[in-house]
Structures are given as structure tokens and as C-alpha cells.
């Protein structure tokens, strides 16, 4: 049971753990669910939320977790992908790890974000589960804010398998390959790669270098893959951390050899996680089935 607004609840069955209808139910039903998602802010109490056809509020709205689906990893494990929906047009929301932002079962901190940028963000992180996890178990992400609790369970239910690594809808458009160091392991998909911890000092820029390349599969398809050797688009985010992380180039394009460098400056000491999203498709920015991007996470200890 998931709170949508003051006095309103949405009951979700085990086979229906997210706002979106499984792909097996057809396009028309899926579009209906997408429309429902857009109208959800208007369901909440009129005093605190938007009406369905009202302009998007700049601030004051909620943020909710979203279960995106799951995919198979080459080693036999599975990754359960999560994103979020910040209903504000401009307000960024911070919810630190703890009683108001946690995952279960296991460690409350499983690399979920604590900074929530405005609007909808797909495939922000993934929780890896063992090969014997089964379809009955769930991983639940809970967020609490303004006296409301929003919880979404993710599972390996067959209806929610996504083509995050194999190429969306048979187009063959696979995600870019990301490396966070010259000789480090490569990764693809929402689960991505993790590096660090790096060391930094408050107020002193820290250089960040990654490598992102794409094979060009799916070029010209609906998924919008680029031609072989084409450059990959990169976007940097503060994912976790107590203060501000300011990037010199928050949006950039990888060089022909895949290399890209930016610098980041931190406002206060603490432990931070930075996320870079590597896209090979303009459509991927709209959450197109998670076929087209790879996440990279960099842990930084700031003193």
C-alpha cells in the first residue's frame, strides 16, 4: 500500500509493484498507466498538491521512488533497477540516508540517491541480487517526507524483465561501455561501475576522468542508437553527500577515444557519491526502456 497524498492510498499487488503496467498487457493499457502517473499529483489533497491540468508547480511537491524492472547479469545474478519522480519543476530535494531514505532487506544504504533532481529520472541505480533470489522475494525502497511515506517494492516477477543490456525491443541498441579508470573493469547498464574512494579537499577542484564508448548497434532504430564510433553524451550528478558538488562540465561529450574529464568542487567535508550517466541515444533521456545508458559511480572522501 503506497501513499499518494493526504488520505489517498494506492494498493499494489505482488504482480503490479510499480506505477507502470507490464509490457505483456499491451500498449493501450500501458499508455493508460502513463497517463495515470501524470495525473497522480492531482489526486492528493487540493491544499497541498497540483490539480491534474494545472501548471507544474516549481516547488512544494513530493518525490517518490519508482521500480523500473529487472535484468539478467552475465554472471547469473540479477539487477533490480530503481528511479524516482520528483514532481517539482525546479525544486531539488535532499533526503539523507536513514529513517527517511532506506532499502530493505539488508543495508539501509544500497547506493540509492539522496539528492533528487526535478522531474522524472529513470534507472538511477540498481540493486544486485543473487541467482537464487527467486520471484517471491522483494527489495523495497522507502522515502519519507512531509509526514508521508512512499515505498515501492522491486522483484524478479517475469512481467518486469527489461532489456537493459540486451538491446531494447530487439533493436540491438546496447548501452555504452563505461570505465572509471584506464585499466579498471568496464560496465554497462543502470547498475554500472563503481570506483573510489578518491580524496579531495573542500574548495579545491578534483579532476574526474572516465572512458565511455559505444558500438553503434541499433543506429537508425526507434531507440536512436548512434553510428559506430559516435561520441557518447555524459551528464554528472551529485548522488549522495552532505553538501554541494559543483561540476565544471556537468554535461559533456566523450572524445573520439571515449575519454572525458571534468572537475568537481565540494562545499563541505564528508563522503560523497557522484554519478555519471553515459547516453548513446537522445531518446534514453526520456527513459526509453533503459536500453541506452550506463551509470558510473565515484566515491569521494572530502576533508
C-alpha contacts under 8 A as a table, 3 or more apart, distances in Angstrom:
res1	aa1	res2	aa2	distance
1	X	9	X	6.38
1	X	10	X	5.62
1	X	11	X	4.36
1	X	12	X	6.01
2	X	9	X	5.45
2	X	10	X	5.06
2	X	11	X	6.27
2	X	12	X	7.54
2	X	149	X	7.52
2	X	150	X	5.74
2	X	151	X	6.04
2	X	152	X	7.40
3	X	6	X	7.74
3	X	7	X	7.93
3	X	8	X	6.13
3	X	9	X	4.52
3	X	10	X	6.33
3	X	148	X	6.85
3	X	149	X	6.22
3	X	150	X	5.73
4	X	8	X	5.59
4	X	9	X	5.52
4	X	10	X	6.69
4	X	40	X	7.18
4	X	41	X	7.75
4	X	43	X	7.40
4	X	44	X	6.29
4	X	150	X	7.58
5	X	8	X	5.29
5	X	9	X	7.27
5	X	41	X	7.85
5	X	43	X	6.95
5	X	44	X	4.05
5	X	45	X	6.25
5	X	49	X	7.99
5	X	148	X	7.57
6	X	44	X	5.77
6	X	45	X	5.55
6	X	148	X	7.95
7	X	44	X	7.65
7	X	45	X	7.62
8	X	43	X	7.57
8	X	44	X	6.67
12	X	15	X	7.92
12	X	16	X	5.58
12	X	17	X	5.66
12	X	18	X	7.49
13	X	16	X	4.99
13	X	17	X	6.32
14	X	17	X	5.89
15	X	157	X	6.64
15	X	159	X	7.73
16	X	19	X	7.80
16	X	21	X	7.19
16	X	22	X	7.82
17	X	67	X	7.20
17	X	152	X	6.71
17	X	153	X	5.89
17	X	154	X	6.59
17	X	155	X	7.95
18	X	21	X	7.54
18	X	66	X	6.45
18	X	67	X	5.59
18	X	68	X	7.56
18	X	152	X	6.84
18	X	153	X	7.69
19	X	33	X	6.78
19	X	34	X	7.84
19	X	37	X	6.54
19	X	66	X	7.51
20	X	30	X	6.60
20	X	33	X	5.57
20	X	34	X	6.56
20	X	37	X	7.91
21	X	25	X	6.87
21	X	29	X	6.91
21	X	30	X	5.24
21	X	33	X	6.23
22	X	25	X	5.90
22	X	30	X	7.33
22	X	159	X	5.43
22	X	160	X	6.08
23	X	26	X	5.94
23	X	27	X	7.31
23	X	30	X	7.14
23	X	159	X	6.90
23	X	160	X	7.72
24	X	159	X	6.71
25	X	29	X	6.46
25	X	30	X	7.22
26	X	29	X	5.77
26	X	30	X	6.35
27	X	30	X	5.01
27	X	31	X	6.13
28	X	31	X	5.20
28	X	32	X	6.29
29	X	32	X	4.92
29	X	33	X	6.31
30	X	33	X	5.10
30	X	34	X	6.25
31	X	34	X	4.90
31	X	35	X	6.20
32	X	35	X	5.13
32	X	36	X	6.23
33	X	36	X	4.83
33	X	37	X	6.21
34	X	37	X	5.06
34	X	38	X	6.45
35	X	38	X	5.09
35	X	39	X	6.33
36	X	39	X	5.06
36	X	40	X	6.08
37	X	40	X	5.25
38	X	41	X	7.16
38	X	52	X	7.81
39	X	42	X	5.52
39	X	43	X	6.95
39	X	52	X	5.17
40	X	43	X	5.23
40	X	44	X	7.29
40	X	52	X	7.63
41	X	44	X	5.93
41	X	49	X	6.03
41	X	50	X	5.70
41	X	51	X	7.05
41	X	52	X	6.87
41	X	87	X	7.37
42	X	45	X	7.68
42	X	46	X	7.43
42	X	49	X	6.14
42	X	50	X	4.90
42	X	51	X	4.17
42	X	52	X	4.47
43	X	46	X	7.99
43	X	49	X	7.89
43	X	51	X	7.47
43	X	52	X	7.62
44	X	48	X	7.27
44	X	49	X	5.72
44	X	50	X	7.74
45	X	48	X	5.74
45	X	49	X	5.98
46	X	49	X	5.45
46	X	50	X	6.77
46	X	51	X	6.91
48	X	60	X	7.75
48	X	61	X	7.68
49	X	60	X	7.96
49	X	61	X	6.47
50	X	54	X	6.18
50	X	55	X	7.80
50	X	56	X	7.21
50	X	57	X	6.93
51	X	54	X	5.13
56	X	87	X	7.76
56	X	88	X	6.82
56	X	89	X	6.02
57	X	60	X	7.29
57	X	61	X	7.24
57	X	87	X	7.78
57	X	88	X	5.65
57	X	89	X	5.89
58	X	88	X	5.13
58	X	89	X	4.40
58	X	90	X	5.04
58	X	91	X	6.13
59	X	88	X	5.05
59	X	89	X	6.71
59	X	90	X	6.45
59	X	91	X	4.98
60	X	88	X	6.96
60	X	91	X	7.67
61	X	86	X	7.47
61	X	87	X	5.61
61	X	88	X	5.54
62	X	86	X	6.21
62	X	87	X	5.96
62	X	88	X	7.44
62	X	145	X	7.38
63	X	84	X	6.94
63	X	85	X	5.46
63	X	86	X	4.19
63	X	87	X	6.15
63	X	93	X	7.76
63	X	116	X	7.59
64	X	84	X	5.67
64	X	85	X	5.37
64	X	86	X	6.64
64	X	143	X	6.80
64	X	150	X	5.93
64	X	151	X	7.74
65	X	82	X	7.12
65	X	83	X	6.10
65	X	84	X	4.40
65	X	85	X	6.48
65	X	141	X	6.74
65	X	142	X	7.25
65	X	143	X	7.04
65	X	150	X	7.05
65	X	151	X	6.84
65	X	152	X	6.24
66	X	82	X	5.58
66	X	83	X	5.03
66	X	84	X	5.03
66	X	85	X	7.06
66	X	152	X	6.36
67	X	80	X	7.87
67	X	81	X	6.31
67	X	82	X	4.69
67	X	83	X	6.47
67	X	152	X	6.46
67	X	153	X	6.87
67	X	154	X	5.63
68	X	80	X	7.72
68	X	81	X	5.32
68	X	82	X	5.26
68	X	83	X	6.55
68	X	122	X	7.26
68	X	123	X	6.58
68	X	160	X	7.85
69	X	80	X	6.08
69	X	81	X	5.58
69	X	82	X	7.48
69	X	154	X	7.17
69	X	155	X	7.74
69	X	156	X	7.82
69	X	160	X	4.80
69	X	161	X	5.66
69	X	162	X	5.83
70	X	78	X	6.89
70	X	79	X	5.51
70	X	80	X	4.36
70	X	81	X	5.70
70	X	155	X	7.42
70	X	156	X	6.27
70	X	160	X	6.23
70	X	161	X	4.97
70	X	162	X	5.75
71	X	78	X	5.78
71	X	79	X	5.49
71	X	80	X	6.78
71	X	81	X	7.99
71	X	161	X	5.62
71	X	162	X	5.54
71	X	163	X	6.70
71	X	164	X	6.36
71	X	165	X	7.52
72	X	76	X	6.78
72	X	77	X	6.36
72	X	78	X	4.66
72	X	79	X	6.49
73	X	76	X	5.60
73	X	77	X	5.35
73	X	78	X	5.40
73	X	79	X	6.91
74	X	77	X	7.35
76	X	130	X	7.71
76	X	131	X	5.52
77	X	128	X	6.91
77	X	129	X	6.00
77	X	130	X	4.82
77	X	131	X	4.37
78	X	128	X	5.63
78	X	129	X	5.35
78	X	130	X	6.42
78	X	131	X	6.49
79	X	126	X	5.74
79	X	127	X	5.42
79	X	128	X	4.29
79	X	129	X	6.13
79	X	191	X	6.91
80	X	126	X	5.20
80	X	127	X	5.12
80	X	128	X	6.31
80	X	129	X	7.51
80	X	139	X	7.99
80	X	154	X	6.45
80	X	155	X	7.00
80	X	156	X	7.58
81	X	123	X	5.69
81	X	124	X	7.50
81	X	125	X	6.00
81	X	126	X	4.20
81	X	127	X	6.54
81	X	154	X	7.86
81	X	190	X	6.74
81	X	191	X	7.46
82	X	122	X	7.16
82	X	123	X	5.33
82	X	124	X	6.07
82	X	125	X	5.74
82	X	126	X	5.94
82	X	154	X	7.99
83	X	120	X	7.92
83	X	121	X	5.65
83	X	122	X	4.60
83	X	123	X	4.81
83	X	124	X	4.91
83	X	125	X	6.88
84	X	116	X	7.72
84	X	120	X	6.08
84	X	121	X	5.48
84	X	122	X	6.65
84	X	124	X	7.67
85	X	118	X	7.86
85	X	119	X	5.69
85	X	120	X	4.35
85	X	121	X	6.26
86	X	93	X	7.94
86	X	116	X	6.64
86	X	117	X	6.76
86	X	118	X	5.19
86	X	119	X	4.59
86	X	120	X	6.00
87	X	118	X	6.77
87	X	119	X	5.35
87	X	120	X	7.52
88	X	91	X	5.59
88	X	92	X	7.83
88	X	118	X	5.49
88	X	119	X	6.04
89	X	118	X	5.65
89	X	119	X	6.25
90	X	117	X	7.90
90	X	118	X	5.33
90	X	119	X	7.96
91	X	117	X	7.37
91	X	118	X	5.92
92	X	115	X	7.09
92	X	116	X	5.66
92	X	117	X	4.85
92	X	118	X	5.62
93	X	115	X	5.93
93	X	116	X	5.09
93	X	117	X	6.77
93	X	118	X	7.98
94	X	114	X	5.58
94	X	115	X	4.61
94	X	116	X	6.22
95	X	100	X	6.71
95	X	101	X	6.35
95	X	114	X	4.99
95	X	115	X	6.53
95	X	143	X	7.95
95	X	145	X	7.98
96	X	100	X	7.13
96	X	101	X	6.32
96	X	114	X	5.16
96	X	115	X	7.98
96	X	240	X	7.85
96	X	242	X	7.96
97	X	100	X	6.81
97	X	101	X	4.91
97	X	102	X	6.13
97	X	108	X	7.37
97	X	109	X	6.39
97	X	114	X	6.53
98	X	101	X	5.32
98	X	102	X	5.91
98	X	108	X	6.98
98	X	109	X	7.90
99	X	102	X	6.62
99	X	144	X	7.84
100	X	142	X	7.23
100	X	143	X	5.32
100	X	144	X	4.59
100	X	145	X	6.96
101	X	108	X	7.81
101	X	114	X	7.54
101	X	141	X	7.58
101	X	142	X	5.77
101	X	143	X	4.72
101	X	144	X	6.62
102	X	108	X	4.54
102	X	109	X	6.10
102	X	110	X	7.99
102	X	112	X	7.99
102	X	141	X	6.01
102	X	142	X	5.55
102	X	143	X	6.93
103	X	106	X	7.22
103	X	107	X	6.93
103	X	108	X	4.77
103	X	109	X	6.57
103	X	110	X	6.75
103	X	139	X	7.01
103	X	140	X	5.57
103	X	141	X	4.54
103	X	142	X	6.25
104	X	107	X	7.02
104	X	108	X	6.33
104	X	139	X	5.82
104	X	140	X	5.35
104	X	141	X	6.74
105	X	108	X	7.70
105	X	139	X	6.38
105	X	140	X	7.38
107	X	110	X	6.25
109	X	112	X	6.69
110	X	127	X	6.96
111	X	125	X	7.04
112	X	124	X	7.87
112	X	125	X	6.30
112	X	239	X	7.75
112	X	240	X	7.95
113	X	116	X	6.94
113	X	124	X	7.75
113	X	125	X	7.92
113	X	239	X	4.91
113	X	240	X	5.61
114	X	239	X	6.17
114	X	240	X	5.01
114	X	241	X	7.29
115	X	238	X	6.78
115	X	239	X	5.78
115	X	240	X	6.23
117	X	121	X	7.93
121	X	124	X	6.70
121	X	287	X	7.43
122	X	286	X	7.75
122	X	287	X	5.32
122	X	290	X	7.49
123	X	126	X	7.25
123	X	190	X	5.42
123	X	287	X	7.66
123	X	290	X	6.65
124	X	190	X	6.46
124	X	295	X	7.50
125	X	190	X	5.66
125	X	191	X	5.63
125	X	295	X	7.57
126	X	190	X	6.02
126	X	191	X	4.68
127	X	191	X	7.19
128	X	191	X	7.74
129	X	133	X	6.25
130	X	133	X	5.35
131	X	134	X	7.69
133	X	137	X	6.66
134	X	137	X	6.29
134	X	156	X	6.75
135	X	138	X	7.97
135	X	155	X	6.29
135	X	156	X	4.81
135	X	157	X	5.27
135	X	158	X	7.78
136	X	155	X	7.21
136	X	156	X	7.65
136	X	157	X	7.70
137	X	155	X	6.31
137	X	156	X	7.85
138	X	153	X	5.84
138	X	154	X	5.40
138	X	155	X	4.74
138	X	156	X	7.85
139	X	153	X	5.52
139	X	154	X	5.09
139	X	155	X	6.44
140	X	151	X	6.59
140	X	152	X	5.53
140	X	153	X	4.08
140	X	154	X	6.01
141	X	151	X	5.60
141	X	152	X	5.55
141	X	153	X	6.45
142	X	149	X	7.06
142	X	150	X	5.69
142	X	151	X	4.19
142	X	152	X	6.62
143	X	149	X	5.93
143	X	150	X	5.20
143	X	151	X	6.29
144	X	147	X	6.81
144	X	148	X	5.58
144	X	149	X	4.41
144	X	150	X	6.13
145	X	148	X	5.46
145	X	149	X	6.69
156	X	160	X	6.91
156	X	161	X	7.25
157	X	160	X	5.75
157	X	161	X	7.39
158	X	161	X	5.80
162	X	168	X	7.97
162	X	289	X	6.88
162	X	290	X	7.60
163	X	166	X	5.29
163	X	167	X	5.72
163	X	168	X	5.06
163	X	169	X	7.08
163	X	289	X	6.92
163	X	290	X	7.06
163	X	291	X	6.00
164	X	167	X	6.69
164	X	168	X	6.87
164	X	174	X	7.56
164	X	175	X	7.49
164	X	189	X	5.82
164	X	190	X	7.42
164	X	289	X	7.02
164	X	290	X	5.08
164	X	291	X	4.51
164	X	292	X	7.50
165	X	174	X	5.80
165	X	175	X	6.48
165	X	188	X	6.82
165	X	189	X	5.93
165	X	291	X	6.38
166	X	172	X	6.81
166	X	173	X	7.78
166	X	174	X	6.03
166	X	291	X	7.62
167	X	170	X	5.92
167	X	171	X	5.89
167	X	172	X	4.10
167	X	173	X	4.52
167	X	174	X	4.54
167	X	175	X	7.69
167	X	218	X	7.92
167	X	291	X	5.71
168	X	171	X	5.75
168	X	172	X	6.40
168	X	173	X	6.17
168	X	174	X	7.32
168	X	223	X	7.11
168	X	289	X	6.47
168	X	290	X	7.60
168	X	291	X	5.03
168	X	292	X	8.00
169	X	172	X	7.77
171	X	217	X	7.98
171	X	218	X	5.33
171	X	221	X	6.40
171	X	222	X	7.80
171	X	223	X	7.19
172	X	217	X	5.65
172	X	218	X	5.00
173	X	216	X	7.37
173	X	217	X	4.85
173	X	218	X	4.10
173	X	219	X	7.21
173	X	223	X	6.77
173	X	224	X	7.81
173	X	225	X	5.71
173	X	291	X	6.56
173	X	292	X	6.67
174	X	215	X	7.90
174	X	217	X	6.52
174	X	218	X	7.55
174	X	291	X	5.88
174	X	292	X	6.01
175	X	188	X	5.84
175	X	189	X	6.06
175	X	214	X	7.12
175	X	279	X	7.36
175	X	280	X	6.77
175	X	291	X	5.86
175	X	292	X	4.41
175	X	293	X	4.81
175	X	294	X	5.93
176	X	188	X	6.23
176	X	189	X	7.93
176	X	212	X	6.33
176	X	213	X	5.50
176	X	214	X	4.52
176	X	215	X	7.36
176	X	232	X	7.42
176	X	278	X	6.59
176	X	279	X	6.77
176	X	280	X	6.26
176	X	292	X	7.04
176	X	293	X	6.05
176	X	294	X	6.03
177	X	186	X	6.19
177	X	187	X	5.66
177	X	188	X	5.29
177	X	212	X	5.56
177	X	213	X	5.33
177	X	214	X	6.13
177	X	294	X	7.08
178	X	186	X	5.44
178	X	187	X	5.40
178	X	188	X	6.54
178	X	192	X	7.64
178	X	193	X	7.28
178	X	210	X	7.25
178	X	211	X	5.66
178	X	212	X	4.51
178	X	213	X	6.74
178	X	278	X	7.51
178	X	294	X	6.87
178	X	295	X	7.79
178	X	296	X	7.03
179	X	182	X	6.99
179	X	184	X	6.12
179	X	185	X	6.16
179	X	186	X	4.73
179	X	187	X	6.70
179	X	193	X	7.19
179	X	210	X	5.91
179	X	211	X	5.09
179	X	212	X	6.52
179	X	296	X	7.93
180	X	184	X	6.39
180	X	185	X	7.82
180	X	186	X	7.81
180	X	193	X	7.28
180	X	194	X	7.48
180	X	195	X	6.36
180	X	209	X	6.91
180	X	210	X	4.68
180	X	211	X	6.40
180	X	296	X	7.20
180	X	298	X	7.98
181	X	184	X	4.90
181	X	185	X	7.94
181	X	209	X	7.32
181	X	210	X	6.28
181	X	211	X	7.45
182	X	210	X	7.99
182	X	211	X	7.61
185	X	193	X	7.64
186	X	193	X	6.96
187	X	192	X	5.25
187	X	193	X	5.41
187	X	294	X	7.40
188	X	191	X	7.43
188	X	192	X	5.47
188	X	193	X	7.73
188	X	293	X	7.55
188	X	294	X	5.10
188	X	295	X	7.48
189	X	192	X	5.42
189	X	290	X	7.55
189	X	291	X	7.53
189	X	292	X	7.81
189	X	293	X	6.02
189	X	294	X	4.31
189	X	295	X	6.50
190	X	290	X	7.46
190	X	293	X	7.05
190	X	294	X	5.35
190	X	295	X	5.35
191	X	294	X	7.50
191	X	295	X	6.45
192	X	294	X	5.60
192	X	295	X	4.50
192	X	296	X	5.21
192	X	297	X	7.38
193	X	295	X	6.72
193	X	296	X	4.87
193	X	297	X	6.11
194	X	296	X	5.94
194	X	297	X	4.60
194	X	298	X	5.77
194	X	299	X	7.56
195	X	297	X	6.36
195	X	298	X	4.92
195	X	299	X	6.26
196	X	298	X	5.73
196	X	299	X	4.86
196	X	300	X	6.47
197	X	298	X	7.13
197	X	299	X	4.65
197	X	300	X	4.95
197	X	301	X	6.23
198	X	298	X	7.78
198	X	299	X	6.30
198	X	300	X	4.59
198	X	301	X	6.04
199	X	300	X	5.71
199	X	301	X	5.00
199	X	302	X	5.97
199	X	303	X	7.83
200	X	204	X	7.20
200	X	205	X	7.82
200	X	206	X	6.27
200	X	300	X	6.86
200	X	301	X	6.21
200	X	302	X	4.68
200	X	303	X	6.41
201	X	204	X	5.51
201	X	205	X	7.91
201	X	266	X	7.48
201	X	269	X	7.50
201	X	302	X	5.30
201	X	303	X	5.01
202	X	265	X	6.97
202	X	266	X	5.23
202	X	267	X	5.69
202	X	268	X	5.80
202	X	269	X	6.16
202	X	302	X	6.38
202	X	303	X	6.17
203	X	265	X	5.70
203	X	266	X	5.81
203	X	267	X	6.18
204	X	265	X	5.87
204	X	266	X	7.47
205	X	263	X	5.74
205	X	264	X	5.26
205	X	265	X	4.56
205	X	266	X	7.68
206	X	263	X	5.21
206	X	264	X	5.25
206	X	265	X	6.35
207	X	261	X	6.85
207	X	262	X	5.87
207	X	263	X	4.29
207	X	264	X	6.59
208	X	261	X	5.50
208	X	262	X	5.35
208	X	263	X	5.69
208	X	264	X	7.45
209	X	259	X	7.04
209	X	260	X	5.64
209	X	261	X	4.34
209	X	262	X	6.65
210	X	258	X	7.90
210	X	259	X	5.84
210	X	260	X	5.54
210	X	261	X	6.59
211	X	254	X	7.41
211	X	257	X	7.86
211	X	258	X	4.79
211	X	259	X	4.41
211	X	260	X	6.24
212	X	232	X	6.45
212	X	254	X	6.51
212	X	258	X	4.67
212	X	259	X	6.52
212	X	260	X	7.78
212	X	278	X	6.83
213	X	229	X	7.37
213	X	231	X	7.15
213	X	232	X	6.42
213	X	254	X	7.94
213	X	257	X	7.48
213	X	258	X	5.05
214	X	228	X	6.78
214	X	229	X	6.43
214	X	230	X	7.06
214	X	231	X	7.61
214	X	232	X	6.95
214	X	280	X	6.87
215	X	227	X	7.70
215	X	228	X	5.12
215	X	229	X	6.51
216	X	219	X	5.87
216	X	225	X	6.15
216	X	226	X	5.24
216	X	227	X	4.40
216	X	228	X	3.65
216	X	229	X	6.49
216	X	230	X	7.02
217	X	225	X	6.37
217	X	226	X	7.47
217	X	227	X	7.17
217	X	228	X	6.99
218	X	221	X	5.42
218	X	223	X	7.07
218	X	224	X	6.86
218	X	225	X	4.94
218	X	226	X	7.36
219	X	224	X	5.95
219	X	225	X	4.16
219	X	226	X	4.85
219	X	227	X	5.23
219	X	228	X	7.94
220	X	223	X	7.85
220	X	224	X	5.70
220	X	225	X	6.38
220	X	226	X	7.31
221	X	224	X	5.17
221	X	225	X	6.64
223	X	281	X	6.95
223	X	283	X	6.37
223	X	284	X	7.61
223	X	288	X	7.08
223	X	291	X	7.80
223	X	292	X	7.64
224	X	280	X	7.90
224	X	281	X	5.20
224	X	282	X	6.80
224	X	283	X	6.35
225	X	280	X	5.79
225	X	281	X	5.17
225	X	292	X	7.49
226	X	230	X	5.93
226	X	280	X	6.13
226	X	281	X	6.56
227	X	230	X	5.54
229	X	256	X	7.15
230	X	256	X	7.29
231	X	253	X	6.37
231	X	254	X	5.61
231	X	255	X	6.37
231	X	256	X	6.05
231	X	258	X	7.11
231	X	280	X	7.75
232	X	253	X	5.71
232	X	254	X	5.39
232	X	258	X	7.47
232	X	278	X	6.30
232	X	279	X	5.78
232	X	280	X	5.31
233	X	251	X	7.57
233	X	252	X	6.07
233	X	253	X	4.55
233	X	254	X	6.42
233	X	278	X	5.65
233	X	279	X	5.09
233	X	280	X	6.50
234	X	250	X	7.88
234	X	251	X	5.69
234	X	252	X	5.15
234	X	253	X	5.65
234	X	254	X	6.99
234	X	276	X	6.53
234	X	277	X	5.59
234	X	278	X	4.67
234	X	279	X	6.39
235	X	250	X	5.57
235	X	251	X	4.53
235	X	252	X	6.53
235	X	276	X	5.51
235	X	277	X	5.22
235	X	278	X	6.77
236	X	247	X	7.50
236	X	250	X	4.88
236	X	251	X	6.49
236	X	274	X	7.19
236	X	275	X	5.74
236	X	276	X	4.42
236	X	277	X	6.51
237	X	250	X	7.28
237	X	274	X	5.89
237	X	275	X	5.15
237	X	276	X	6.30
238	X	241	X	7.29
238	X	244	X	7.77
238	X	245	X	6.03
238	X	272	X	7.65
238	X	273	X	6.55
238	X	274	X	4.76
238	X	275	X	6.23
239	X	272	X	7.44
239	X	273	X	5.30
239	X	274	X	5.09
239	X	275	X	5.70
240	X	271	X	7.88
240	X	272	X	5.23
240	X	273	X	4.85
240	X	274	X	6.85
241	X	244	X	7.72
241	X	270	X	6.81
241	X	271	X	5.80
241	X	272	X	4.18
241	X	273	X	6.44
242	X	268	X	7.07
242	X	269	X	7.64
242	X	270	X	6.39
242	X	271	X	7.45
242	X	272	X	7.31
243	X	266	X	6.88
243	X	267	X	5.60
243	X	268	X	5.38
243	X	269	X	7.64
244	X	266	X	5.73
244	X	267	X	5.27
244	X	268	X	7.33
245	X	264	X	6.24
245	X	265	X	5.62
245	X	266	X	4.74
245	X	267	X	6.72
246	X	264	X	5.33
246	X	265	X	5.22
246	X	266	X	6.57
247	X	250	X	5.21
247	X	262	X	6.78
247	X	263	X	5.63
247	X	264	X	4.37
247	X	265	X	6.63
248	X	262	X	6.02
248	X	263	X	5.44
248	X	264	X	6.36
249	X	252	X	6.14
249	X	262	X	5.57
249	X	263	X	7.23
250	X	262	X	7.61
252	X	260	X	7.83
253	X	260	X	7.15
254	X	257	X	7.64
254	X	258	X	5.07
254	X	259	X	5.49
254	X	260	X	4.87
255	X	258	X	5.00
255	X	259	X	5.32
255	X	260	X	6.21
256	X	259	X	7.45
266	X	269	X	7.41
266	X	302	X	7.40
268	X	302	X	7.51
268	X	303	X	7.79
269	X	301	X	7.66
269	X	302	X	4.73
269	X	303	X	4.70
270	X	301	X	6.02
270	X	302	X	5.16
270	X	303	X	6.55
271	X	299	X	7.28
271	X	300	X	5.90
271	X	301	X	4.72
271	X	302	X	6.18
272	X	299	X	5.78
272	X	300	X	5.17
272	X	301	X	6.43
272	X	302	X	7.53
273	X	297	X	6.37
273	X	298	X	5.50
273	X	299	X	4.51
273	X	300	X	6.24
274	X	297	X	5.54
274	X	298	X	5.07
274	X	299	X	6.45
274	X	300	X	7.75
275	X	295	X	6.63
275	X	296	X	5.52
275	X	297	X	4.59
275	X	298	X	6.48
276	X	295	X	5.68
276	X	296	X	5.04
276	X	297	X	6.52
277	X	293	X	6.57
277	X	294	X	5.80
277	X	295	X	4.68
277	X	296	X	6.48
278	X	293	X	5.29
278	X	294	X	5.23
278	X	295	X	6.36
278	X	296	X	7.97
279	X	282	X	7.37
279	X	284	X	6.62
279	X	285	X	7.61
279	X	292	X	5.89
279	X	293	X	4.43
279	X	294	X	6.84
280	X	284	X	7.56
280	X	292	X	5.68
280	X	293	X	6.36
281	X	284	X	5.29
281	X	285	X	7.50
281	X	292	X	6.01
281	X	293	X	7.80
282	X	285	X	5.80
282	X	286	X	7.85
283	X	286	X	5.54
283	X	287	X	7.13
283	X	288	X	5.94
284	X	287	X	5.06
284	X	288	X	4.93
284	X	289	X	7.76
284	X	290	X	6.73
284	X	291	X	7.32
284	X	292	X	5.45
284	X	293	X	6.68
285	X	288	X	7.33
287	X	290	X	5.86
288	X	291	X	6.73
288	X	292	X	7.50
289	X	292	X	7.97
290	X	293	X	6.55
